[in-house]
């Protein structure tokens, strides 16, 4: 395994880091580009996803809220991986979303790159900047914060 391959996290490992499952698991693969700081999540957008049935008939567009959710899941997996094995199984909850902007539609067939950067981490609260990119073009961006909870209750 090359050094680059060791930074790739497949969907099975992602499911060990975060509790999301189909149909809401929105990250297929993750590449940690700077441990504890930055990562890129990858989402293969397919027409078979349930939201395309109604959003929108005849012109399928991935809902913006799901793009932000995909960025958040990428961030959550990065946070849990950064905190180490003792944090696995903990749940990461959204606290805020700021400065969300949607620039270009994401449609079936796109490979959505979810670039996330940790802005700060204080105790259990993490703040991130996220950018959703398809073929080098910015589709969406936002800042968001989340809290790592000690248990699921």
C-alpha positions in Angstrom: 0.0 0.0 0.0 1.4 3.4 -1.0 1.4 6.3 1.4 -1.4 7.9 -0.6 -3.5 4.8 -0.4 -3.3 4.8 3.5 -5.2 8.1 3.5 -8.1 6.7 1.5 -11.1 5.7 3.6 -13.7 3.4 1.9 -17.4 3.4 2.6 -17.1 0.5 5.1 -14.7 2.4 7.2 -16.8 5.6 6.9 -19.7 3.6 8.4 -17.5 2.7 11.3 -16.7 6.3 11.9 -20.2 7.8 11.6 -23.6 6.2 12.1 -25.3 7.2 8.8 -26.6 4.5 6.5 -28.6 4.3 3.3 -30.5 6.4 2.2 -28.9 9.2 4.1 -25.2 8.2 4.0 -23.9 10.7 1.4 -20.2 10.0 1.3 -18.8 7.1 -0.7 -15.1 7.6 -0.1 -12.9 9.9 1.9 -9.3 11.1 1.4 -7.7 12.8 4.4 -5.4 15.4 2.8 -4.0 16.8 6.1 -4.7 14.7 9.2 -6.9 16.5 11.7 -7.3 19.5 9.4 -8.6 18.8 5.8 -10.3 16.0 3.8 -12.1 15.5 0.6 -15.2 13.3 0.6 -16.5 11.8 -2.7 -20.2 11.3 -3.5 -21.1 9.5 -6.7 -24.5 11.1 -7.6 -26.9 8.6 -9.2 -30.4 8.9 -10.6 -31.4 5.9 -8.3 -31.3 8.1 -5.2 -34.8 8.6 -3.7 -34.8 12.4 -3.7 -34.6 12.6 -7.5 -38.1 11.1 -7.8 -39.6 14.4 -6.7 -36.7 16.9 -6.9 -37.4 17.7 -9.8 -39.4 15.5 -12.2 -37.8 16.0 -15.6 -34.9 17.9 -14.2 -33.2 16.0 -11.4 -31.2 18.3 -9.0 -29.6 17.2 -5.8 -31.2 19.2 -3.0 -28.9 21.9 -1.5 -29.6 20.7 2.0 -28.2 17.2 1.1 -25.1 18.8 -0.4 -24.5 20.5 2.9 -25.3 17.3 4.8 -22.7 15.5 2.6 -20.1 18.2 3.6 -21.1 17.7 7.2 -20.7 13.9 7.0 -17.3 14.4 5.5 -16.4 16.7 8.4 -17.8 14.3 11.0 -15.8 11.4 9.7 -12.6 13.6 9.7 -13.3 14.8 13.3 -13.9 11.2 14.6 -10.9 9.9 12.8 -8.8 12.8 14.1 -9.9 12.1 17.7 -8.8 8.5 17.5 -10.3 5.1 18.2 -11.7 6.1 21.6 -14.1 8.5 19.7 -15.5 5.9 17.3 -19.2 5.3 17.9 -19.8 8.9 19.1 -22.3 11.0 17.2 -21.6 14.3 15.7 -24.6 16.7 15.7 -25.0 19.9 13.6 -25.0 23.1 15.6 -25.1 25.8 13.0 -24.9 26.5 9.2 -23.6 29.9 8.1 -23.0 31.6 4.8 -24.5 28.8 2.7 -24.3 29.6 -1.0 -25.4 27.4 -4.0 -23.6 28.2 -7.2 -24.4 25.4 -9.7 -26.8 22.4 -9.7 -25.5 19.0 -8.9 -27.2 16.3 -11.1 -27.1 12.5 -11.6 -23.7 11.4 -13.1 -21.7 14.0 -11.2 -18.9 13.1 -8.9 -19.3 15.5 -6.0 -16.0 16.4 -4.2 -16.6 17.6 -0.7 -13.6 19.7 0.4 -13.7 20.4 4.2 -11.3 22.4 6.3 -11.3 22.6 10.1 -11.5 26.2 11.2 -11.3 25.5 14.9 -11.9 22.8 17.5 -12.6 23.6 21.1 -13.4 20.7 23.4 -16.3 18.9 21.6 -17.2 21.7 19.3 -15.7 21.8 15.8 -16.1 24.5 13.1 -15.6 23.7 9.4 -15.6 25.4 6.0 -16.9 23.2 3.2 -16.9 23.5 -0.6 -18.8 21.2 -2.9 -17.0 20.9 -6.3 -17.9 19.1 -9.5 -15.3 18.9 -12.3 -13.4 21.8 -10.8 -16.4 24.1 -10.5 -17.8 25.3 -7.2 -21.4 24.2 -6.7 -22.0 25.0 -3.1 -20.2 26.3 0.0 -20.9 26.9 3.7 -19.4 27.2 7.2 -20.9 24.9 9.8 -20.2 23.8 13.4 -20.9 20.5 15.1 -20.6 18.9 18.5 -19.2 15.5 19.2 -21.5 13.9 21.7 -20.2 11.3 24.2 -23.1 8.9 23.6 -26.2 8.6 21.5 -28.7 9.7 24.2 
